[in-house]
Amino acid sequence: MARHPAARRVKREQTQPDDVFVERVLETSVWAQENSRRLIFGTIAVLIVLGTFLWYRNYRVVLRERAETQLSTVRQAVLSGNAALAIHDLEQFLSSYGGTSAAPEARLLLGRAYLENAEPQKAIDLLSSGNVALDRPMGVPTAFLLASAYEAAEQDDQAVAEYMRIASGAPHEYQRQDGLEAAARIRLQTGDPAGALELYDRLIETLPDSDPQKQIIELRRGEAAARAQGTASSGS
């Protein structure tokens, strides 16, 4: 006997989306009961990670604020003119806050204090270990100070290399010009007038005619050229 069409329709209606939804909910409930321990441990792990992240972020904020406050106090020691006190306070500061955003300025101040205290090698060890990029805050001043420390320690090749690094990579034109001029000066002082002449020529090309510094550089360039010619004549 054939089924009435309504019977088939009722059969299909019993498997409509509402029944599927209920079935999925029941399956999820069973899975949750069977895996309740995993869910609990997973939730705890997520809470631990989140809590650790929030704690670390708050810790970094507090540490930065403390470093900035402490650096203000250390600056007073530097301005006092007491080199020994300034060095002590700056060393202590870097020991405690060496990883903060205030550290580059403190490192620069300490390097300068070392130089003023006739300890250029300490300044070199400190400043060369920082690897401060020229485009970072305190990068160019740190590089100039490091080059000065090399000069004070009579490490002329390293000084020229550092000045040339500035001349090639400093973000501002005047900084690059200062690097070239300093490197040329050292080459002239250390018996390399030809090398100095090359750098003075490069420097003059970057200076506008209206710049009063250009005349001074041209005079130094003339001195370098004369010495280079004299060196060449004596060697022939």
C-alpha positions in Angstrom: 0.0 0.0 0.0 1.5 3.3 -1.0 2.3 5.9 1.6 0.3 9.1 1.7 2.4 12.0 0.5 1.8 13.8 3.8 3.6 11.0 5.6 6.8 11.6 3.6 6.5 15.3 4.3 6.2 14.7 8.1 9.3 12.5 7.9 11.4 15.2 6.3 10.1 17.8 8.7 11.5 15.8 11.6 15.0 16.3 10.4 14.8 20.1 9.8 17.5 22.5 11.1 16.0 22.8 14.6 16.5 19.1 15.1 20.1 19.3 13.7 20.9 22.2 16.0 19.6 20.2 19.1 21.6 17.2 18.0 24.8 19.3 17.7 24.3 20.9 21.1 23.9 17.5 22.6 27.1 16.3 20.9 29.0 19.4 22.1 27.7 18.8 25.6 28.9 15.2 25.6 32.3 16.2 24.2 32.6 18.9 26.9 31.8 16.4 29.7 34.4 14.0 28.3 37.1 16.7 27.9 36.3 18.8 30.9 39.8 18.4 32.4 41.4 19.6 29.1 39.0 22.6 29.0 39.8 23.5 32.6 43.6 23.3 32.1 43.4 25.1 28.8 41.4 28.0 30.3 43.9 28.2 33.2 46.8 28.3 30.7 45.2 31.1 28.8 44.5 33.1 32.0 48.1 32.6 33.1 49.5 33.8 29.7 47.2 36.8 29.7 48.0 37.7 33.3 51.8 37.4 32.6 51.4 39.7 29.6 49.5 42.3 31.6 52.0 42.1 34.4 55.0 42.5 32.1 53.5 45.4 30.3 52.7 47.2 33.6 56.2 46.4 34.8 57.8 47.9 31.7 55.7 51.1 32.2 56.7 51.4 35.9 60.4 50.7 35.1 60.4 53.3 32.4 58.9 55.9 34.7 61.4 55.1 37.4 64.3 55.3 35.0 63.2 58.7 33.7 62.9 60.0 37.3 66.2 58.6 38.3 68.0 60.0 35.2 66.8 63.5 36.2 68.5 63.1 39.5 71.7 61.8 37.9 71.8 64.8 35.5 72.2 67.0 38.6 75.3 65.0 39.6 76.7 65.5 36.1 76.0 69.3 36.2 77.6 69.6 39.7 81.0 69.1 38.1 82.0 66.3 40.4 83.3 63.8 37.9 83.7 61.0 40.4 80.2 61.3 41.7 78.8 61.6 38.2 80.6 58.5 37.1 79.4 56.5 40.1 75.8 57.6 39.7 75.8 56.9 36.0 77.3 53.5 36.4 74.7 52.6 39.0 72.0 53.9 36.7 73.0 51.7 33.8 73.4 48.7 36.0 69.7 49.1 37.1 68.1 50.6 34.0 70.4 49.7 31.1 67.6 48.2 29.1 65.2 51.2 29.2 64.7 54.0 26.8 66.7 56.3 29.1 69.8 54.2 28.8 71.3 55.8 25.6 71.4 59.3 27.1 72.9 57.9 30.3 75.5 56.0 28.3 76.4 59.2 26.4 76.7 61.2 29.7 78.9 58.5 31.2 81.2 58.3 28.1 81.6 62.0 28.3 82.4 61.8 32.0 85.0 59.2 31.3 86.7 61.4 28.7 86.7 64.4 31.0 88.3 62.2 33.6 91.0 61.2 31.2 89.8 57.6 30.8 89.3 57.3 27.0 89.5 53.5 27.0 86.6 53.2 29.4 84.6 55.5 27.1 85.5 53.4 24.1 84.5 50.1 25.8 81.2 51.6 26.9 80.2 53.4 23.7 81.4 50.7 21.2 79.4 48.0 23.1 76.1 49.9 22.6 76.0 49.5 18.8 73.7 52.5 18.5 72.4 53.0 15.0 72.9 56.5 13.6 69.2 57.0 13.0 68.3 56.2 16.6 68.0 58.9 19.3 71.5 59.7 20.6 73.0 57.7 17.8 75.0 60.5 16.1 76.2 62.2 19.3 77.3 58.8 20.6 79.2 58.1 17.4 81.0 61.5 17.6 81.9 60.9 21.2 83.2 57.5 20.4 85.4 58.9 17.6 86.7 61.6 20.1 87.5 58.8 22.5 89.5 57.0 19.8 91.4 60.2 19.2 92.1 60.7 22.9 93.4 57.1 23.0 95.5 57.8 19.9 93.7 55.1 18.0 93.6 57.3 14.8 92.5 54.6 12.3 89.5 53.8 14.4 88.7 57.5 14.9 88.7 58.0 11.1 86.6 55.0 10.5 84.0 56.2 13.0 83.9 59.7 11.5 83.5 58.2 8.1 80.7 56.1 9.3 79.0 59.3 10.4 79.9 60.9 7.0 78.2 58.1 5.2 75.2 57.3 7.3 74.1 60.3 9.5 70.6 61.4 8.8 71.4 65.2 8.4 73.7 66.9 5.9 75.5 69.0 8.5 76.3 65.9 10.5 77.8 64.2 7.5 79.8 67.3 6.8 81.2 67.4 10.3 82.1 63.7 10.0 84.0 64.4 6.7 85.8 67.4 8.2 86.9 65.5 11.3 88.2 62.6 9.3 90.1 64.9 7.0 91.6 66.7 9.9 92.9 63.5 11.5 94.4 62.3 8.2 96.2 65.6 7.7 97.5 65.5 11.3 98.7 61.9 11.0 100.7 62.3 7.8 98.1 61.4 5.1 97.7 64.7 3.2 96.5 62.9 0.1 93.7 61.2 2.0 92.8 64.5 3.7 92.7 66.2 0.3 90.3 63.6 -1.0 87.9 64.2 1.9 88.2 68.0 1.7 87.3 67.9 -2.0 84.2 65.8 -1.1 83.3 68.2 1.6 83.6 71.3 -0.5 81.2 69.8 -3.1 78.5 69.7 -0.4 78.9 73.3 0.8 77.1 76.1 -0.9 79.1 79.2 -1.9 77.2 81.3 0.7 78.4 79.2 3.5 81.2 81.0 5.4 82.6 77.7 6.4 83.5 76.9 2.8 86.3 79.4 2.7 87.9 77.9 5.8 87.6 74.4 4.3 89.2 75.6 1.1 92.2 77.0 3.0 92.6 73.6 4.7 92.2 71.9 1.4 95.0 74.1 0.1 97.3 73.1 3.0 96.5 69.4 2.4 97.3 69.8 -1.3 100.6 71.5 -0.6 101.6 68.8 1.8 100.5 66.1 -0.6 102.6 67.6 -3.3 105.6 67.9 -1.0 105.2 64.3 0.0 105.1 63.3 -3.6 108.1 65.4 -4.5 110.2 64.0 -1.7 109.3 60.4 -2.6 110.2 60.8 -6.3 
